[in-house]
Amino acid sequence: MERTLEIKNISIDEVIKIFKEEEGVELTIQEAEQIVEFLKMLLTITVKRFLDE
């Protein structure tokens, strides 16, 4: 059975805040957007593979 996956977006502000607090790194909005897109892609792949097993 095919399932539709919906991954909750991680806010750009949350990513910027985490990097600033944990790593002391100031990200640009563009950098944070790229990280969010990568995380969404990685999570989607992981969940799809898990559901296929």
PDBQT receptor file of N, H, CA, C and O in Angstrom, charges set to zero:
ATOM      1  N   MET A   1       0.846  -1.182   0.000  1.00  0.00    +0.000 N 
ATOM      2  CA  MET A   1       0.000   0.000   0.000  1.00  0.00    +0.000 C 
ATOM      3  C   MET A   1       0.891   1.245   0.000  1.00  0.00    +0.000 C 
ATOM      4  O   MET A   1       1.804   1.361   0.817  1.00  0.00    +0.000 OA
ATOM      5  N   GLU A   2       0.623   2.160  -0.908  1.00  0.00    +0.000 N 
ATOM      6  H   GLU A   2      -0.119   2.065  -1.572  1.00  0.00    +0.000 HD
ATOM      7  CA  GLU A   2       1.396   3.400  -1.016  1.00  0.00    +0.000 C 
ATOM      8  C   GLU A   2       0.933   4.385   0.056  1.00  0.00    +0.000 C 
ATOM      9  O   GLU A   2      -0.264   4.622   0.214  1.00  0.00    +0.000 OA
ATOM     10  N   ARG A   3       1.863   4.940   0.771  1.00  0.00    +0.000 N 
ATOM     11  H   ARG A   3       2.836   4.748   0.642  1.00  0.00    +0.000 HD
ATOM     12  CA  ARG A   3       1.546   5.936   1.795  1.00  0.00    +0.000 C 
ATOM     13  C   ARG A   3       2.127   7.272   1.387  1.00  0.00    +0.000 C 
ATOM     14  O   ARG A   3       3.206   7.344   0.799  1.00  0.00    +0.000 OA
ATOM     15  N   THR A   4       1.405   8.318   1.702  1.00  0.00    +0.000 N 
ATOM     16  H   THR A   4       0.529   8.260   2.179  1.00  0.00    +0.000 HD
ATOM     17  CA  THR A   4       1.904   9.656   1.444  1.00  0.00    +0.000 C 
ATOM     18  C   THR A   4       2.573  10.157   2.721  1.00  0.00    +0.000 C 
ATOM     19  O   THR A   4       1.976  10.151   3.797  1.00  0.00    +0.000 OA
ATOM     20  N   LEU A   5       3.810  10.584   2.580  1.00  0.00    +0.000 N 
ATOM     21  H   LEU A   5       4.295  10.588   1.706  1.00  0.00    +0.000 HD
ATOM     22  CA  LEU A   5       4.552  11.083   3.731  1.00  0.00    +0.000 C 
ATOM     23  C   LEU A   5       4.504  12.599   3.773  1.00  0.00    +0.000 C 
ATOM     24  O   LEU A   5       4.638  13.269   2.749  1.00  0.00    +0.000 OA
ATOM     25  N   GLU A   6       4.316  13.118   4.947  1.00  0.00    +0.000 N 
ATOM     26  H   GLU A   6       4.207  12.574   5.779  1.00  0.00    +0.000 HD
ATOM     27  CA  GLU A   6       4.391  14.564   5.127  1.00  0.00    +0.000 C 
ATOM     28  C   GLU A   6       5.368  14.828   6.257  1.00  0.00    +0.000 C 
ATOM     29  O   GLU A   6       5.160  14.391   7.388  1.00  0.00    +0.000 OA
ATOM     30  N   ILE A   7       6.412  15.531   5.950  1.00  0.00    +0.000 N 
ATOM     31  H   ILE A   7       6.581  15.887   5.031  1.00  0.00    +0.000 HD
ATOM     32  CA  ILE A   7       7.451  15.831   6.922  1.00  0.00    +0.000 C 
ATOM     33  C   ILE A   7       7.258  17.270   7.390  1.00  0.00    +0.000 C 
ATOM     34  O   ILE A   7       7.175  18.195   6.582  1.00  0.00    +0.000 OA
ATOM     35  N   LYS A   8       7.188  17.443   8.722  1.00  0.00    +0.000 N 
ATOM     36  H   LYS A   8       7.255  16.692   9.378  1.00  0.00    +0.000 HD
ATOM     37  CA  LYS A   8       7.010  18.787   9.276  1.00  0.00    +0.000 C 
ATOM     38  C   LYS A   8       8.257  19.611   8.997  1.00  0.00    +0.000 C 
ATOM     39  O   LYS A   8       9.381  19.140   9.174  1.00  0.00    +0.000 OA
ATOM     40  N   ASN A   9       8.048  20.818   8.569  1.00  0.00    +0.000 N 
ATOM     41  H   ASN A   9       7.135  21.200   8.425  1.00  0.00    +0.000 HD
ATOM     42  CA  ASN A   9       9.166  21.707   8.296  1.00  0.00    +0.000 C 
ATOM     43  C   ASN A   9       9.833  22.144   9.593  1.00  0.00    +0.000 C 
ATOM     44  O   ASN A   9       9.171  22.450  10.585  1.00  0.00    +0.000 OA
ATOM     45  N   ILE A  10      11.124  22.163   9.557  1.00  0.00    +0.000 N 
ATOM     46  H   ILE A  10      11.662  21.914   8.751  1.00  0.00    +0.000 HD
ATOM     47  CA  ILE A  10      11.911  22.717  10.650  1.00  0.00    +0.000 C 
ATOM     48  C   ILE A  10      12.115  24.178  10.299  1.00  0.00    +0.000 C 
ATOM     49  O   ILE A  10      12.522  24.501   9.183  1.00  0.00    +0.000 OA
ATOM     50  N   SER A  11      11.839  25.048  11.231  1.00  0.00    +0.000 N 
ATOM     51  H   SER A  11      11.509  24.786  12.138  1.00  0.00    +0.000 HD
ATOM     52  CA  SER A  11      11.914  26.469  10.901  1.00  0.00    +0.000 C 
ATOM     53  C   SER A  11      13.366  26.913  10.688  1.00  0.00    +0.000 C 
ATOM     54  O   SER A  11      14.299  26.427  11.327  1.00  0.00    +0.000 OA
ATOM     55  N   ILE A  12      13.501  27.841   9.776  1.00  0.00    +0.000 N 
ATOM     56  H   ILE A  12      12.744  28.235   9.256  1.00  0.00    +0.000 HD
ATOM     57  CA  ILE A  12      14.820  28.420   9.474  1.00  0.00    +0.000 C 
ATOM     58  C   ILE A  12      15.379  29.073  10.738  1.00  0.00    +0.000 C 
ATOM     59  O   ILE A  12      16.566  28.947  11.040  1.00  0.00    +0.000 OA
ATOM     60  N   ASP A  13      14.520  29.764  11.464  1.00  0.00    +0.000 N 
ATOM     61  H   ASP A  13      13.556  29.866  11.219  1.00  0.00    +0.000 HD
ATOM     62  CA  ASP A  13      14.955  30.424  12.699  1.00  0.00    +0.000 C 
ATOM     63  C   ASP A  13      15.460  29.422  13.738  1.00  0.00    +0.000 C 
ATOM     64  O   ASP A  13      16.415  29.701  14.463  1.00  0.00    +0.000 OA
ATOM     65  N   GLU A  14      14.812  28.252  13.807  1.00  0.00    +0.000 N 
ATOM     66  H   GLU A  14      14.036  28.026  13.218  1.00  0.00    +0.000 HD
ATOM     67  CA  GLU A  14      15.258  27.223  14.747  1.00  0.00    +0.000 C 
ATOM     68  C   GLU A  14      16.663  26.736  14.403  1.00  0.00    +0.000 C 
ATOM     69  O   GLU A  14      17.492  26.548  15.293  1.00  0.00    +0.000 OA
ATOM     70  N   VAL A  15      16.929  26.533  13.124  1.00  0.00    +0.000 N 
ATOM     71  H   VAL A  15      16.255  26.686  12.400  1.00  0.00    +0.000 HD
ATOM     72  CA  VAL A  15      18.251  26.074  12.694  1.00  0.00    +0.000 C 
ATOM     73  C   VAL A  15      19.302  27.136  13.028  1.00  0.00    +0.000 C 
ATOM     74  O   VAL A  15      20.367  26.811  13.555  1.00  0.00    +0.000 OA
ATOM     75  N   ILE A  16      19.011  28.383  12.728  1.00  0.00    +0.000 N 
ATOM     76  H   ILE A  16      18.146  28.647  12.300  1.00  0.00    +0.000 HD
ATOM     77  CA  ILE A  16      19.948  29.472  13.032  1.00  0.00    +0.000 C 
ATOM     78  C   ILE A  16      20.220  29.533  14.531  1.00  0.00    +0.000 C 
ATOM     79  O   ILE A  16      21.366  29.687  14.955  1.00  0.00    +0.000 OA
ATOM     80  N   LYS A  17      19.165  29.412  15.327  1.00  0.00    +0.000 N 
ATOM     81  H   LYS A  17      18.234  29.287  14.983  1.00  0.00    +0.000 HD
ATOM     82  CA  LYS A  17      19.302  29.477  16.789  1.00  0.00    +0.000 C 
ATOM     83  C   LYS A  17      20.139  28.312  17.319  1.00  0.00    +0.000 C 
ATOM     84  O   LYS A  17      21.010  28.506  18.167  1.00  0.00    +0.000 OA
ATOM     85  N   ILE A  18      19.875  27.104  16.821  1.00  0.00    +0.000 N 
ATOM     86  H   ILE A  18      19.167  26.947  16.133  1.00  0.00    +0.000 HD
ATOM     87  CA  ILE A  18      20.620  25.920  17.282  1.00  0.00    +0.000 C 
ATOM     88  C   ILE A  18      22.107  26.062  16.966  1.00  0.00    +0.000 C 
ATOM     89  O   ILE A  18      22.950  25.813  17.827  1.00  0.00    +0.000 OA
ATOM     90  N   PHE A  19      22.430  26.457  15.744  1.00  0.00    +0.000 N 
ATOM     91  H   PHE A  19      21.745  26.659  15.044  1.00  0.00    +0.000 HD
ATOM     92  CA  PHE A  19      23.839  26.606  15.377  1.00  0.00    +0.000 C 
ATOM     93  C   PHE A  19      24.519  27.701  16.195  1.00  0.00    +0.000 C 
ATOM     94  O   PHE A  19      25.684  27.568  16.572  1.00  0.00    +0.000 OA
ATOM     95  N   LYS A  20      23.795  28.776  16.466  1.00  0.00    +0.000 N 
ATOM     96  H   LYS A  20      22.850  28.885  16.160  1.00  0.00    +0.000 HD
ATOM     97  CA  LYS A  20      24.377  29.870  17.246  1.00  0.00    +0.000 C 
ATOM     98  C   LYS A  20      24.628  29.427  18.688  1.00  0.00    +0.000 C 
ATOM     99  O   LYS A  20      25.696  29.684  19.243  1.00  0.00    +0.000 OA
ATOM    100  N   GLU A  21      23.634  28.757  19.297  1.00  0.00    +0.000 N 
ATOM    101  H   GLU A  21      22.766  28.549  18.846  1.00  0.00    +0.000 HD
ATOM    102  CA  GLU A  21      23.764  28.345  20.697  1.00  0.00    +0.000 C 
ATOM    103  C   GLU A  21      24.736  27.189  20.890  1.00  0.00    +0.000 C 
ATOM    104  O   GLU A  21      25.531  27.200  21.830  1.00  0.00    +0.000 OA
ATOM    105  N   GLU A  22      24.683  26.196  20.015  1.00  0.00    +0.000 N 
ATOM    106  H   GLU A  22      24.038  26.186  19.252  1.00  0.00    +0.000 HD
ATOM    107  CA  GLU A  22      25.472  24.978  20.209  1.00  0.00    +0.000 C 
ATOM    108  C   GLU A  22      26.883  25.069  19.634  1.00  0.00    +0.000 C 
ATOM    109  O   GLU A  22      27.829  24.525  20.206  1.00  0.00    +0.000 OA
ATOM    110  N   GLU A  23      27.019  25.750  18.512  1.00  0.00    +0.000 N 
ATOM    111  H   GLU A  23      26.251  26.191  18.048  1.00  0.00    +0.000 HD
ATOM    112  CA  GLU A  23      28.308  25.771  17.824  1.00  0.00    +0.000 C 
ATOM    113  C   GLU A  23      28.961  27.154  17.801  1.00  0.00    +0.000 C 
ATOM    114  O   GLU A  23      30.131  27.281  17.438  1.00  0.00    +0.000 OA
ATOM    115  N   GLY A  24      28.220  28.178  18.182  1.00  0.00    +0.000 N 
ATOM    116  H   GLY A  24      27.270  28.074  18.477  1.00  0.00    +0.000 HD
ATOM    117  CA  GLY A  24      28.755  29.529  18.129  1.00  0.00    +0.000 C 
ATOM    118  C   GLY A  24      28.918  30.037  16.708  1.00  0.00    +0.000 C 
ATOM    119  O   GLY A  24      29.740  30.914  16.447  1.00  0.00    +0.000 OA
ATOM    120  N   VAL A  25      28.125  29.479  15.777  1.00  0.00    +0.000 N 
ATOM    121  H   VAL A  25      27.457  28.766  15.989  1.00  0.00    +0.000 HD
ATOM    122  CA  VAL A  25      28.237  29.823  14.358  1.00  0.00    +0.000 C 
ATOM    123  C   VAL A  25      27.014  30.622  13.929  1.00  0.00    +0.000 C 
ATOM    124  O   VAL A  25      25.878  30.220  14.178  1.00  0.00    +0.000 OA
ATOM    125  N   GLU A  26      27.259  31.752  13.284  1.00  0.00    +0.000 N 
ATOM    126  H   GLU A  26      28.182  32.078  13.082  1.00  0.00    +0.000 HD
ATOM    127  CA  GLU A  26      26.183  32.588  12.749  1.00  0.00    +0.000 C 
ATOM    128  C   GLU A  26      25.906  32.161  11.307  1.00  0.00    +0.000 C 
ATOM    129  O   GLU A  26      26.719  32.412  10.417  1.00  0.00    +0.000 OA
ATOM    130  N   LEU A  27      24.766  31.520  11.080  1.00  0.00    +0.000 N 
ATOM    131  H   LEU A  27      24.106  31.316  11.803  1.00  0.00    +0.000 HD
ATOM    132  CA  LEU A  27      24.395  31.110   9.729  1.00  0.00    +0.000 C 
ATOM    133  C   LEU A  27      23.626  32.211   9.022  1.00  0.00    +0.000 C 
ATOM    134  O   LEU A  27      22.909  32.991   9.649  1.00  0.00    +0.000 OA
ATOM    135  N   THR A  28      23.785  32.263   7.718  1.00  0.00    +0.000 N 
ATOM    136  H   THR A  28      24.368  31.630   7.209  1.00  0.00    +0.000 HD
ATOM    137  CA  THR A  28      22.925  33.141   6.927  1.00  0.00    +0.000 C 
ATOM    138  C   THR A  28      21.600  32.416   6.710  1.00  0.00    +0.000 C 
ATOM    139  O   THR A  28      21.504  31.206   6.915  1.00  0.00    +0.000 OA
ATOM    140  N   ILE A  29      20.595  33.156   6.299  1.00  0.00    +0.000 N 
ATOM    141  H   ILE A  29      20.674  34.139   6.132  1.00  0.00    +0.000 HD
ATOM    142  CA  ILE A  29      19.293  32.549   6.017  1.00  0.00    +0.000 C 
ATOM    143  C   ILE A  29      19.434  31.506   4.917  1.00  0.00    +0.000 C 
ATOM    144  O   ILE A  29      18.830  30.437   4.997  1.00  0.00    +0.000 OA
ATOM    145  N   GLN A  30      20.220  31.802   3.898  1.00  0.00    +0.000 N 
ATOM    146  H   GLN A  30      20.711  32.671   3.832  1.00  0.00    +0.000 HD
ATOM    147  CA  GLN A  30      20.423  30.860   2.794  1.00  0.00    +0.000 C 
ATOM    148  C   GLN A  30      21.071  29.563   3.283  1.00  0.00    +0.000 C 
ATOM    149  O   GLN A  30      20.663  28.478   2.866  1.00  0.00    +0.000 OA
ATOM    150  N   GLU A  31      22.066  29.657   4.152  1.00  0.00    +0.000 N 
ATOM    151  H   GLU A  31      22.398  30.538   4.491  1.00  0.00    +0.000 HD
ATOM    152  CA  GLU A  31      22.713  28.463   4.694  1.00  0.00    +0.000 C 
ATOM    153  C   GLU A  31      21.732  27.634   5.513  1.00  0.00    +0.000 C 
ATOM    154  O   GLU A  31      21.700  26.408   5.409  1.00  0.00    +0.000 OA
ATOM    155  N   ALA A  32      20.938  28.314   6.325  1.00  0.00    +0.000 N 
ATOM    156  H   ALA A  32      20.965  29.310   6.409  1.00  0.00    +0.000 HD
ATOM    157  CA  ALA A  32      19.944  27.614   7.146  1.00  0.00    +0.000 C 
ATOM    158  C   ALA A  32      18.894  26.937   6.267  1.00  0.00    +0.000 C 
ATOM    159  O   ALA A  32      18.458  25.827   6.572  1.00  0.00    +0.000 OA
ATOM    160  N   GLU A  33      18.489  27.587   5.191  1.00  0.00    +0.000 N 
ATOM    161  H   GLU A  33      18.844  28.489   4.944  1.00  0.00    +0.000 HD
ATOM    162  CA  GLU A  33      17.520  26.989   4.265  1.00  0.00    +0.000 C 
ATOM    163  C   GLU A  33      18.089  25.719   3.636  1.00  0.00    +0.000 C 
ATOM    164  O   GLU A  33      17.375  24.728   3.487  1.00  0.00    +0.000 OA
ATOM    165  N   GLN A  34      19.367  25.745   3.267  1.00  0.00    +0.000 N 
ATOM    166  H   GLN A  34      19.947  26.551   3.388  1.00  0.00    +0.000 HD
ATOM    167  CA  GLN A  34      19.994  24.566   2.682  1.00  0.00    +0.000 C 
ATOM    168  C   GLN A  34      20.049  23.417   3.684  1.00  0.00    +0.000 C 
ATOM    169  O   GLN A  34      19.832  22.263   3.313  1.00  0.00    +0.000 OA
ATOM    170  N   ILE A  35      20.332  23.715   4.929  1.00  0.00    +0.000 N 
ATOM    171  H   ILE A  35      20.508  24.652   5.231  1.00  0.00    +0.000 HD
ATOM    172  CA  ILE A  35      20.364  22.688   5.969  1.00  0.00    +0.000 C 
ATOM    173  C   ILE A  35      18.975  22.091   6.160  1.00  0.00    +0.000 C 
ATOM    174  O   ILE A  35      18.832  20.874   6.269  1.00  0.00    +0.000 OA
ATOM    175  N   VAL A  36      17.954  22.936   6.200  1.00  0.00    +0.000 N 
ATOM    176  H   VAL A  36      18.069  23.926   6.110  1.00  0.00    +0.000 HD
ATOM    177  CA  VAL A  36      16.579  22.460   6.367  1.00  0.00    +0.000 C 
ATOM    178  C   VAL A  36      16.189  21.551   5.206  1.00  0.00    +0.000 C 
ATOM    179  O   VAL A  36      15.607  20.488   5.426  1.00  0.00    +0.000 OA
ATOM    180  N   GLU A  37      16.494  21.945   3.993  1.00  0.00    +0.000 N 
ATOM    181  H   GLU A  37      16.966  22.808   3.814  1.00  0.00    +0.000 HD
ATOM    182  CA  GLU A  37      16.157  21.122   2.827  1.00  0.00    +0.000 C 
ATOM    183  C   GLU A  37      16.888  19.779   2.872  1.00  0.00    +0.000 C 
ATOM    184  O   GLU A  37      16.307  18.744   2.543  1.00  0.00    +0.000 OA
ATOM    185  N   PHE A  38      18.143  19.795   3.275  1.00  0.00    +0.000 N 
ATOM    186  H   PHE A  38      18.615  20.635   3.542  1.00  0.00    +0.000 HD
ATOM    187  CA  PHE A  38      18.904  18.553   3.398  1.00  0.00    +0.000 C 
ATOM    188  C   PHE A  38      18.289  17.639   4.447  1.00  0.00    +0.000 C 
ATOM    189  O   PHE A  38      18.144  16.439   4.215  1.00  0.00    +0.000 OA
ATOM    190  N   LEU A  39      17.928  18.193   5.595  1.00  0.00    +0.000 N 
ATOM    191  H   LEU A  39      18.045  19.168   5.784  1.00  0.00    +0.000 HD
ATOM    192  CA  LEU A  39      17.327  17.386   6.664  1.00  0.00    +0.000 C 
ATOM    193  C   LEU A  39      15.992  16.790   6.238  1.00  0.00    +0.000 C 
ATOM    194  O   LEU A  39      15.697  15.636   6.546  1.00  0.00    +0.000 OA
ATOM    195  N   LYS A  40      15.181  17.579   5.528  1.00  0.00    +0.000 N 
ATOM    196  H   LYS A  40      15.421  18.517   5.277  1.00  0.00    +0.000 HD
ATOM    197  CA  LYS A  40      13.894  17.064   5.039  1.00  0.00    +0.000 C 
ATOM    198  C   LYS A  40      14.114  15.922   4.047  1.00  0.00    +0.000 C 
ATOM    199  O   LYS A  40      13.414  14.911   4.100  1.00  0.00    +0.000 OA
ATOM    200  N   MET A  41      15.083  16.079   3.145  1.00  0.00    +0.000 N 
ATOM    201  H   MET A  41      15.652  16.900   3.102  1.00  0.00    +0.000 HD
ATOM    202  CA  MET A  41      15.381  15.042   2.170  1.00  0.00    +0.000 C 
ATOM    203  C   MET A  41      15.858  13.771   2.872  1.00  0.00    +0.000 C 
ATOM    204  O   MET A  41      15.401  12.673   2.552  1.00  0.00    +0.000 OA
ATOM    205  N   LEU A  42      16.766  13.918   3.818  1.00  0.00    +0.000 N 
ATOM    206  H   LEU A  42      17.137  14.810   4.078  1.00  0.00    +0.000 HD
ATOM    207  CA  LEU A  42      17.302  12.782   4.552  1.00  0.00    +0.000 C 
ATOM    208  C   LEU A  42      16.207  12.059   5.333  1.00  0.00    +0.000 C 
ATOM    209  O   LEU A  42      16.161  10.829   5.340  1.00  0.00    +0.000 OA
ATOM    210  N   LEU A  43      15.344  12.799   5.975  1.00  0.00    +0.000 N 
ATOM    211  H   LEU A  43      15.381  13.798   5.969  1.00  0.00    +0.000 HD
ATOM    212  CA  LEU A  43      14.251  12.204   6.741  1.00  0.00    +0.000 C 
ATOM    213  C   LEU A  43      13.261  11.484   5.834  1.00  0.00    +0.000 C 
ATOM    214  O   LEU A  43      12.784  10.400   6.172  1.00  0.00    +0.000 OA
ATOM    215  N   THR A  44      12.954  12.070   4.704  1.00  0.00    +0.000 N 
ATOM    216  H   THR A  44      13.341  12.950   4.430  1.00  0.00    +0.000 HD
ATOM    217  CA  THR A  44      12.037  11.441   3.753  1.00  0.00    +0.000 C 
ATOM    218  C   THR A  44      12.594  10.115   3.254  1.00  0.00    +0.000 C 
ATOM    219  O   THR A  44      11.874   9.117   3.207  1.00  0.00    +0.000 OA
ATOM    220  N   ILE A  45      13.854  10.098   2.887  1.00  0.00    +0.000 N 
ATOM    221  H   ILE A  45      14.438  10.908   2.925  1.00  0.00    +0.000 HD
ATOM    222  CA  ILE A  45      14.498   8.863   2.417  1.00  0.00    +0.000 C 
ATOM    223  C   ILE A  45      14.491   7.805   3.513  1.00  0.00    +0.000 C 
ATOM    224  O   ILE A  45      14.189   6.640   3.255  1.00  0.00    +0.000 OA
ATOM    225  N   THR A  46      14.823   8.207   4.729  1.00  0.00    +0.000 N 
ATOM    226  H   THR A  46      15.068   9.153   4.939  1.00  0.00    +0.000 HD
ATOM    227  CA  THR A  46      14.884   7.270   5.852  1.00  0.00    +0.000 C 
ATOM    228  C   THR A  46      13.517   6.653   6.129  1.00  0.00    +0.000 C 
ATOM    229  O   THR A  46      13.408   5.439   6.307  1.00  0.00    +0.000 OA
ATOM    230  N   VAL A  47      12.489   7.471   6.167  1.00  0.00    +0.000 N 
ATOM    231  H   VAL A  47      12.577   8.457   6.022  1.00  0.00    +0.000 HD
ATOM    232  CA  VAL A  47      11.140   6.976   6.454  1.00  0.00    +0.000 C 
ATOM    233  C   VAL A  47      10.650   6.068   5.330  1.00  0.00    +0.000 C 
ATOM    234  O   VAL A  47      10.056   5.024   5.601  1.00  0.00    +0.000 OA
ATOM    235  N   LYS A  48      10.885   6.441   4.084  1.00  0.00    +0.000 N 
ATOM    236  H   LYS A  48      11.367   7.288   3.863  1.00  0.00    +0.000 HD
ATOM    237  CA  LYS A  48      10.456   5.601   2.962  1.00  0.00    +0.000 C 
ATOM    238  C   LYS A  48      11.135   4.243   3.007  1.00  0.00    +0.000 C 
ATOM    239  O   LYS A  48      10.486   3.220   2.789  1.00  0.00    +0.000 OA
ATOM    240  N   ARG A  49      12.418   4.219   3.282  1.00  0.00    +0.000 N 
ATOM    241  H   ARG A  49      12.945   5.050   3.459  1.00  0.00    +0.000 HD
ATOM    242  CA  ARG A  49      13.140   2.935   3.361  1.00  0.00    +0.000 C 
ATOM    243  C   ARG A  49      12.627   2.094   4.529  1.00  0.00    +0.000 C 
ATOM    244  O   ARG A  49      12.500   0.875   4.414  1.00  0.00    +0.000 OA
ATOM    245  N   PHE A  50      12.338   2.740   5.638  1.00  0.00    +0.000 N 
ATOM    246  H   PHE A  50      12.442   3.731   5.732  1.00  0.00    +0.000 HD
ATOM    247  CA  PHE A  50      11.800   2.029   6.796  1.00  0.00    +0.000 C 
ATOM    248  C   PHE A  50      10.446   1.416   6.455  1.00  0.00    +0.000 C 
ATOM    249  O   PHE A  50      10.184   0.265   6.805  1.00  0.00    +0.000 OA
ATOM    250  N   LEU A  51       9.594   2.161   5.784  1.00  0.00    +0.000 N 
ATOM    251  H   LEU A  51       9.806   3.096   5.500  1.00  0.00    +0.000 HD
ATOM    252  CA  LEU A  51       8.260   1.655   5.437  1.00  0.00    +0.000 C 
ATOM    253  C   LEU A  51       8.323   0.548   4.390  1.00  0.00    +0.000 C 
ATOM    254  O   LEU A  51       7.439  -0.307   4.340  1.00  0.00    +0.000 OA
ATOM    255  N   ASP A  52       9.363   0.556   3.550  1.00  0.00    +0.000 N 
ATOM    256  H   ASP A  52      10.081   1.251   3.591  1.00  0.00    +0.000 HD
ATOM    257  CA  ASP A  52       9.509  -0.471   2.529  1.00  0.00    +0.000 C 
ATOM    258  C   ASP A  52       9.968  -1.814   3.101  1.00  0.00    +0.000 C 
ATOM    259  O   ASP A  52       9.796  -2.854   2.466  1.00  0.00    +0.000 OA
ATOM    260  N   GLU A  53      10.546  -1.787   4.289  1.00  0.00    +0.000 N 
ATOM    261  H   GLU A  53      10.685  -0.942   4.805  1.00  0.00    +0.000 HD
ATOM    262  CA  GLU A  53      11.065  -3.034   4.883  1.00  0.00    +0.000 C 
ATOM    263  C   GLU A  53       9.971  -3.878   5.482  1.00  0.00    +0.000 C 
ATOM    264  O   GLU A  53      10.243  -4.953   6.018  1.00  0.00    +0.000 OA
TER     265      GLU A  53
